[in-house]
Amino acid sequence: MAKTKATTVPGIDIGIPEKDRKAIAEGLLRLLADTYTLYLRRPTTTIGTSRDRCSRPCTSCS
């Protein structure tokens, strides 16, 4: 197998300093974790519309 040269890709400047990008990434990481946790806590026996997700009958779902 022939050796290939490693190519370097120049960094892309998107106008946000690295320090701020790290803070944004941390915030998005927390948001994703919270969203996934809420997803796991949803009722699993539901099919259909959001009205079907109620565990007991109520007037607000009608």
Residue pairs with C-beta under 8 A, 6 or more apart in sequence:
14 21
16 24
42 53
43 53
43 55
46 52
46 53
50 61
51 61
51 62
54 61
